Amino acid sequence: GLKQKALASIVAISAIQVLKAFMNIDSSLNNEKLAWLVGIHLVFVITTLLLALSDRIGGHREGTD
């Protein structure tokens, strides 16, 4: 539970940074930096989803024993 909440907070902060970068797209932001921001955000999202999935699968196994 606590790990998922911490990762969800990290994902939310990352999403805010990506949104801020999109809002300031006219200023000195190049495509490479924007691609890095989106890529890092996607890594956080995928990691959080995989952790939630593994916790759910592990929880069902423990509940059936």
Secondary structure, DSSP 8 states (H G I E B T S, - for coil): -HHHHHHHHHHHHHHHHHHHHHHTTTSS--HHHHHHHHHHHHHHHHHHHHHHHHHHHHHHHHHH-
